[in-house]
């Protein structure tokens, strides 16, 4: 008998082999895919870390240069292998802001940012602050802001658009119309639109609530100390000393100056000329401006301020006088919170004399006048941001228009100077 051949033999085995092969492939891919994903994640993590540390490096480099006064532009680029970081430096109201954006292979990016503040600053909380010499408003002069006086505040119905304080047991507010509150031992012949705090009130009208038998206001120190001014003088001296001619250093054309010591009188004279102040100036004589010059802060100063000081240690009663001529204009750096500080160390008024430490005619603008030991007289249609002095007199239509940036006026040098890191963070 012929053997019958089974043509279907082996098909089951072949089928099992095929199924086994697909099962093996599925298992292999099931194992490999997570591994490949983990490899990709690890690469992305490494690139992300690379971008992070590169961004940090850019911040640290820029922060070191700024805080140590090194040269740096507003935009810097660092490259490491195929990765780059771009660092941008911006002036903000409180100092500087540095942003670093780093991109590595595969377009992995990280962005870091720090904020640097200039020291603790100096606080001017009042449009006017006087010492024991007091504050006197004459003619139609007025103040837009608050007044704090260590002596008498006196006028003839003049307006103060804010609060008025006269400190101490002899504190007196006389002939003032305050749209805010009033605090003094004695309030006389005045109008107070809000509340009044006093021991004695005579011939006065209070629209708000009266608080008789109130404690006398405590005297407040003036905001800039002599030691701080001495520090700025030291900074000016470190920038070198100019050469005087005939006892006067004359500026009659456009110039950028500072830090510098000027060991004589300073005369700024010239219609339309611009004096750009890049650092503190110490004048050991008098300062006189004539015929409409403009004095402004250098743009690179940002929101910081620089002092122009008149101080003659060998003659504090008869020298160190500042005379701001008519139509002299003052400008900040272009950033918020930037002002020109004119400081006189003349002490004639404090010692019983009548010499004006600072006298201003028409003009001004972004100006803060400071004479802790002397008298400041503002005349005609002059307008300033703030004035502080031992004694202050406003005449004619002079105005003090307080600027809200002055509670935190910042300086780039001195005891309150230097940069502090206020934040260091990653941003989106």
URVENKA-V702051 format. One record per residue. RES is the residue in one letter. D_LAST is the distance of its C-alpha to the last C-alpha in whole Angstrom. Layout:
[[RES	D_LAST] [RES	D_LAST]]
This chain:
[[X	88] [X	86] [X	82] [X	80] [X	76] [X	73] [X	71] [X	68] [X	68] [X	65] [X	62] [X	61] [X	60] [X	59] [X	57] [X	56] [X	55] [X	52] [X	51] [X	50] [X	49] [X	46] [X	46] [X	45] [X	43] [X	41] [X	41] [X	39] [X	37] [X	36] [X	35] [X	34] [X	31] [X	29] [X	30] [X	28] [X	25] [X	25] [X	26] [X	23] [X	21] [X	22] [X	21] [X	18] [X	17] [X	19] [X	17] [X	14] [X	16] [X	17] [X	14] [X	12] [X	16] [X	16] [X	13] [X	15] [X	18] [X	17] [X	16] [X	19] [X	21] [X	20] [X	20] [X	24] [X	25] [X	24] [X	25] [X	29] [X	29] [X	29] [X	28] [X	25] [X	24] [X	21] [X	19] [X	20] [X	20] [X	20] [X	21] [X	22] [X	24] [X	22] [X	19] [X	18] [X	15] [X	15] [X	15] [X	15] [X	17] [X	18] [X	20] [X	19] [X	22] [X	22] [X	22] [X	19] [X	15] [X	14] [X	11] [X	11] [X	10] [X	12] [X	14] [X	16] [X	19] [X	18] [X	15] [X	13] [X	10] [X	8] [X	7] [X	8] [X	10] [X	13] [X	16] [X	19] [X	22] [X	26] [X	28] [X	29] [X	31] [X	34] [X	34] [X	37] [X	37] [X	40] [X	41] [X	44] [X	45] [X	48] [X	50] [X	54] [X	55] [X	54] [X	52] [X	55] [X	54] [X	57] [X	58] [X	55] [X	52] [X	49] [X	46] [X	42] [X	41] [X	42] [X	45] [X	46] [X	49] [X	51] [X	54] [X	56] [X	54] [X	56] [X	57] [X	59] [X	57] [X	54] [X	50] [X	47] [X	44] [X	43] [X	44] [X	47] [X	48] [X	51] [X	51] [X	54] [X	58] [X	59] [X	56] [X	57] [X	55] [X	58] [X	58] [X	54] [X	52] [X	49] [X	47] [X	45] [X	47] [X	49] [X	50] [X	53] [X	57] [X	58] [X	57] [X	60] [X	61] [X	57] [X	55] [X	52] [X	50] [X	48] [X	49] [X	52] [X	52] [X	55] [X	59] [X	61] [X	60] [X	63] [X	63] [X	60] [X	58] [X	55] [X	53] [X	51] [X	52] [X	54] [X	54] [X	57] [X	58] [X	54] [X	53] [X	53] [X	50] [X	49] [X	49] [X	45] [X	45] [X	44] [X	40] [X	41] [X	43] [X	46] [X	44] [X	41] [X	43] [X	45] [X	41] [X	40] [X	44] [X	43] [X	40] [X	42] [X	45] [X	43] [X	42] [X	46] [X	49] [X	50] [X	54] [X	55] [X	58] [X	61] [X	59] [X	56] [X	53] [X	53] [X	50] [X	51] [X	48] [X	45] [X	43] [X	40] [X	41] [X	40] [X	40] [X	44] [X	47] [X	50] [X	53] [X	55] [X	54] [X	52] [X	52] [X	50] [X	52] [X	51] [X	50] [X	47] [X	46] [X	42] [X	42] [X	38] [X	38] [X	36] [X	37] [X	39] [X	43] [X	46] [X	49] [X	52] [X	54] [X	54] [X	51] [X	52] [X	50] [X	53] [X	53] [X	49] [X	47] [X	43] [X	41] [X	37] [X	35] [X	33] [X	30] [X	28] [X	29] [X	26] [X	26] [X	29] [X	32] [X	36] [X	39] [X	42] [X	45] [X	49] [X	50] [X	54] [X	55] [X	58] [X	59] [X	57] [X	59] [X	60] [X	57] [X	53] [X	53] [X	51] [X	52] [X	50] [X	52] [X	52] [X	49] [X	47] [X	43] [X	40] [X	36] [X	33] [X	31] [X	29] [X	26] [X	26] [X	28] [X	31] [X	34] [X	37] [X	39] [X	43] [X	45] [X	48] [X	50] [X	53] [X	55] [X	58] [X	57] [X	57] [X	60] [X	62] [X	62] [X	61] [X	59] [X	56] [X	53] [X	51] [X	52] [X	50] [X	52] [X	50] [X	47] [X	44] [X	40] [X	37] [X	40] [X	40] [X	44] [X	44] [X	48] [X	48] [X	52] [X	53] [X	53] [X	51] [X	53] [X	51] [X	53] [X	53] [X	50] [X	48] [X	44] [X	42] [X	39] [X	40] [X	44] [X	45] [X	48] [X	51] [X	53] [X	51] [X	54] [X	52] [X	55] [X	55] [X	52] [X	50] [X	46] [X	44] [X	40] [X	38] [X	34] [X	32] [X	30] [X	33] [X	32] [X	30] [X	31] [X	30] [X	32] [X	30] [X	34] [X	36] [X	36] [X	33] [X	31] [X	29] [X	25] [X	23] [X	20] [X	19] [X	15] [X	13] [X	10] [X	7] [X	4] [X	0]]
